[in-house]
Amino acid sequence: MCEQKADDVSCFVTCVKRLGRMKIEEINIKQVMDKLGEVPRIYQVEAQFQFELAWELQKLIGDDGQVLLEVGMCTRKANAEKKVKRKRFYSDIILKGNDNSYIVIELKYKKKAAVINGIELTSDYASDEGRYDYLWDIRRIELLKECNNDDYEYTRNLGSFRGGYAIILTNDMGYWNKIRDKEGKTVDALFTIGDGDSIQGRVDWNVDIKKPWMKSRPAFELSNSYCFEWLPYYGADKGASKKETCTFKYLITKIDA
């Protein structure tokens, strides 16, 4: 009798676990981000954000896949004639399905100085570079589905590409506010990612402004067009020392397979 009850309990637990599992393409990234914001979870560095998000995703996937961190996905081929150096790109999070498929997630966590719920945040500054880096994350995911691109080779076979997400979380309103640059004086006037903005084609700096760090962030082309809608990161507006820095928002850009 006791053995039968033990079997029934084991069967029940197994069923509950299976109910919580999701295939990687069934995961709603927005819902996962909103869950992180309910606590709220405020991070001092991007790696903390990366780990927390990965942990929530692994709980959803269960035994139906793996969550991999910092995976070397593709390498830029060296080309002496074009003076191109070999460079490997790492993806922040990979959702690897048991059906030999994968989804890529690239993260950015940008901070403005504040004290929130007893957690002191230091400012990252350079929001223009942050915008560029976010758009480059989108381009890197595009590259993973462009298997005919001769400039890149792939360092790991994860199976079939099922799409990807570029996510940025920040309390710097300069990211989600639209830049009103009628005179073209800002270096990144051509590729803002403010709420309601859209972008397609070439991503490049203002040619009339020269900065030394622009060499390390060259122009590139986006294959598709994207529209940006910022969402509130719930709960993060409690306990901040400055009203203008207490609100966190996040942006998710989906890149289809």
C-alpha positions, 0 to 999 in steps of 0.5 A, a space after each residue: 500500500 505504501 509502495 503504491 502511494 509512493 508511486 502515485 506521489 512520484 507520478 504526480 510530481 513528474 506530471 507537475 514538472 512536465 506541466 511547467 516545461 516549455 519548448 524554447 519557441 514557446 517562451 514569452 520573453 516579455 513575461 519572464 522580464 516582467 517576473 524579474 521586475 516584480 521582486 524587483 531585481 536590481 543589478 549592479 553589473 550585467 552579469 547578474 542580470 544575465 544569470 537571473 534571466 538564464 535561471 528563470 529560462 532554465 526553470 521554464 525549459 526544464 528537461 526539454 532543453 539547456 540554457 548556455 551562457 557565453 557561447 562562442 557562436 561565430 568568428 570573423 575570418 581574417 583577411 590581410 588584404 582588407 586588413 580585417 583581424 580575426 575576432 570571435 563573438 560570444 552570445 550572452 544566452 543560448 536556449 538549446 532545444 532537444 530538437 536540435 534547435 536554438 534561440 539567441 539572446 543578447 543582453 545590455 544593462 546600462 545604468 545611471 547613478 542611483 541608490 535603489 532599495 539599498 543598492 548603489 548603481 554607478 553610471 555607465 555614461 556613453 549612451 551613444 556607444 550603448 545605442 550602437 552596441 545594442 544595434 550591433 547585437 541585433 546585427 550579430 543575431 542576423 549574422 547567425 541566420 545568414 549562413 551564406 555570409 563569407 565573412 564569418 564562420 561558425 565555431 559551434 553547431 547548435 542545430 537549426 536557428 529559431 530566431 533571437 532577441 536583443 534586450 536592453 534594461 536601463 534606468 537611463 531615460 536617454 535611451 528611451 526618450 527620442 533624440 530631437 536633433 534638428 541640426 544634426 549635432 549628435 554623433 548618433 542622430 541616425 540610429 536612436 532607439 527611443 520609444 516609437 523610433 524605427 531603423 533599417 539599413 545602414 547604421 553609422 555615425 554622424 559623418 560631420 563629427 569625428 571621435 577616436 572611438 568610432 574606429 572600434 565601432 564601424 558602420 554596418 548594415 541591418 538586413 531588416 527594419 525594426 521598431 522599438 517599444 519600451 516597456 516598464 520594468 515593474 517595481 523598480 521605482 521604489 526606494 530610489 534616491 532620485 526620481 529621474 533615475 528610479 524608473 527602469 525600462 526595457 526594450 526587446 527586439 525580436 529577430 525572426 529566423 
